[in-house]
Amino acid sequence: LARLLPIGDMIGPAALAYVDADGFRPRPGPETVAVDATAPALQRLLAEAAASDAAESGLAEITSPAFVVRAAGEVAAAAGYADWPGGVAHLSVLTAARARGRGLGAVASSAAVTHALAAGKLPQWRARVEASRRIARGLGFHELGAQVGFRLTTG
C-alpha cells in the first residue's frame, strides 16, 4: 500500500469483538448513571485523560447516552456507543487513570451493552490495548476479526 498511497501512519491493528444477548455477561458493581454525552462531568473526564487515551476511547463520538460510574464524587469511568450502519453499536469506554484496575470500566461498559442490546443493536468492541480486550472478554465478547487503518498524508 505504501507504494500506492501516501501513508502517514498506521492505526491498529485492533481486534474486533461482538456479543449477542445470549452470550452477554453483565458486570455488577457500583451504580451506573446515564448522562447526556455533553455532560460537563463527562467532558472533564475526557479533558483530564491523556490525549491518546481519550482519542483511543472514542467516547467523544458516542451517539448513545454516556453510562458513568462515580468515585469520590467524580466520573471514574464512562462508556457509550456510536450508532453504526447495520444496527451496530460501536462501544467506547474510558476509565480515569486514577481509577484503573478496579473494574469500573467493565461496569460502565456493561450498562452501555445492556442499553444497546435492549435497542436491538449488535454491540461491537474494537481494542488494541490488552486491558480493553480483557474487559470485552469478561463481558462475553468474542473476537471475530481485526481492523487496520491508515492516515493518508496530504501533499
Secondary structure, DSSP 8 states (H G I E B T S, - for coil): -TTTS-EEEEEEEEEEEE--TTT------S-EEEE-TT-HHHHHHHHHS-HHHHHHH-GGG--S-EEEEEETTEEEEEEEEEEEGGGEEEEEEEE-GGGTTSSHHHHHHHHHHHHHHHTT-EEEEEESSHHHHHHHHHTT-EEEEEEEEEEE---
